Amino acid sequence: MKRIGISIVSALLVASGMMAQKSVVVTNTSALARAGELVEVKACCKKDCKLTKPFILKDNAGKEVGYQLIYNSRKEVTGFVFQADVKAKSSATYWIKAGTPAPATAKTFGRFVPERKDDFAWENDFAAYRMYGPALAKENPSNGVDFWAKSTEELVIDERYNGELKNGKSYHIDYGKGMDFYKVGHALGCGGVAPYVGDSLWIGNQFDSYEVLENGPLRTVFKLTYNKFAVGGESYKETLLITASAGSLLNKAVVTYEGKAQKMQLATGIFLHDGKGVLQLKADKGIVCYAENGFLEISKEPCGRNYVGVVAPGKEVKRKGSHAYVLTNYTPGTAMTYYFGAGWNKWKFPTDEDWFKAVSKFKTKVANPLKVTIK
């Protein structure tokens, strides 16, 4: 297995050219208030506008705002991201000042977990997830997404793996911060993607390699590669680029299949388990949402309401067998962007309707991105 990792270390830098401009204006054209939404400020590419000096970012009330520097493949700083608060149909101004910033609170994280059968696990302040690697090839091969419920904004991945593997403290038990009660099997899980060809859903196996591109504190980006993805008698290479952002209900995914040209759709969807939950399908918005009772895998004890959802560019939704998904027309060799994620009624979403409304609002936000201007 090829293991690739880029260690991102936060540097205290700012563009000398940007310092003269002093402010970052974030504009919200939608009718929804945007709270804690991650925005990106890009540095210009001119030599006199390189990120070279320490800076502090403050809001209009003078409160310091945490940020994360963004790097290119040459490890040059190309900009930064931060969480903005903007009222509906208005703008908010943030100020760049010279100085040494306080570290941003870590809200996203991801890593390869070789000590737990090659999982790749990641999280933000809403939920944690994992996908399965080569060590599970014979036991439970699947490219579906697993979900770990959280009831805290704290990072929990390392705490749970260490508790399970080193201290015998099962992550299937809630010790106050959530737990693992979701079952994937050979299915899409809570937002996997698979080609839909010949009226069949071609679910894949485990990933073959990974690459970490950014790793918090506010945005984590990584790439999973599946070298041989079987689709209707043909073999494709799948590349899945996933972004977890602080304050974001759903993960962003960009998927590409490389191989023989053929008529194809991509199914972005969810596993319905026993099918007894509440399913919401919105073909006009490319939304599939599901709410069901969660049960511990071993004891079968109830553990609250589990929520999953996807938002994809297609306008055809389907429920077939144990899955529901959005179908998107697709041409091999191109990239398709979609969003997926999960939630829990013991954290942020007390009712099914709270979850359904949150996913619909997320779709509206995607359709109306915040605009960033440097002045």
Secondary structure by P-SEA (a helix, b strand, c coil): cbbbbbbbbbcbbbbaaaaaacbbbbbbcccccccbbbbbbbbcccccccccccbbbbccccbbbbbbbbbccccccccbbbbbbbcccbbbbbbbbbcccccccccccccccccccccccccccccccccccccccccccccbbbbbbbccccccaaaaaaaaccccccccccccccccccccccccccbbbbbbccccccccccccbbbbccccccbbbbbbbbcccccccbbbbbbbbbbbbccccbbbbbbbbbccccbbbbbbcccccccccbbbbbcccbbbbbbbbbbcccccccccbbbbbccccccbbbbcccccbbbbbbbccbbbbbcccccccccccccaaaaaaaaaaaaaaaaccbbbbcc
